[in-house]
């Protein structure tokens, strides 16, 4: 499992988008294959990877599960883990 630490900021979404794109490529998955596994369109993956999409949390969690990535978000005194194991509503 890959762990990426991010901080809440306007760049967090772009950090996640880059991570998804890089990890997908590292695993040798096409955008089409990832889209099929997640149950979304290829265009959705393109938009997520380019940072042009406000994807649902459940979609991002699904992508992260497939890519075996865990994100850890931190801001000052509060900490929250976002991972495929969390079953949070959107």
C-alpha positions in Angstrom: 0.0 0.0 0.0 1.3 3.5 -0.9 0.8 6.2 1.7 0.7 9.8 0.6 0.5 12.7 3.1 -1.4 15.7 1.9 -2.3 19.0 3.7 -5.6 20.7 3.2 -5.1 23.4 0.7 -6.2 24.4 -2.7 -3.4 22.2 -4.1 -4.6 19.0 -2.4 -6.8 18.1 -5.3 -4.0 18.6 -7.8 -1.7 16.5 -5.6 -4.3 13.7 -5.6 -4.8 14.0 -9.4 -1.1 13.7 -10.0 -0.8 10.8 -7.6 -3.6 8.9 -9.4 -2.1 9.5 -12.8 1.4 8.5 -11.8 0.3 5.5 -9.9 -1.9 4.3 -12.7 1.0 4.5 -15.1 3.4 2.8 -12.6 0.9 -0.1 -12.5 0.6 -0.3 -16.3 -3.1 0.5 -16.3 -4.7 2.4 -19.1 -7.3 5.0 -18.4 -9.9 2.8 -20.0 -9.0 -0.2 -17.8 -9.1 1.9 -14.6 -12.4 3.4 -15.7 -13.9 0.0 -16.2 -12.7 -1.3 -12.8 -14.1 1.8 -11.1 -17.3 1.8 -13.0 -16.9 5.3 -14.6 -16.2 6.6 -18.1 -12.7 7.1 -19.5 -13.6 10.8 -19.7 -14.1 10.8 -16.0 -10.6 9.4 -15.4 -9.2 11.9 -17.8 -10.9 14.8 -15.9 -9.9 13.5 -12.5 -6.2 13.1 -13.5 -6.2 16.6 -15.0 -7.8 18.1 -12.0 -10.8 19.3 -13.9 -13.3 17.2 -12.1 -15.0 17.4 -8.7 -15.4 13.7 -8.5 -17.5 12.0 -5.8 -15.6 10.9 -2.7 -16.8 7.3 -3.4 -15.2 7.5 -6.9 -11.9 8.7 -5.6 -11.9 6.1 -2.9 -12.7 3.4 -5.5 -9.8 4.6 -7.6 -7.4 4.7 -4.6 -8.5 1.1 -3.6 -7.7 -0.2 -7.1 -4.3 1.7 -7.1 -3.6 0.5 -3.6 -3.1 4.0 -2.3 -3.9 5.5 1.1 -4.1 9.3 1.7 -3.5 10.9 5.0 -4.8 14.5 5.4 -3.4 16.6 8.2 -4.2 20.2 9.3 -2.7 21.6 12.5 -4.2 19.7 15.4 -6.7 17.5 13.5 -5.9 14.4 11.6 -8.1 12.4 9.3 -7.3 9.3 7.4 -8.9 8.8 4.0 -8.5 5.3 2.7 -10.3 2.6 0.9 -11.2 1.1 4.3 -13.3 4.1 5.3 -16.9 3.8 4.2 -17.8 7.5 4.4 -20.8 8.9 2.6 -20.2 11.6 0.0 
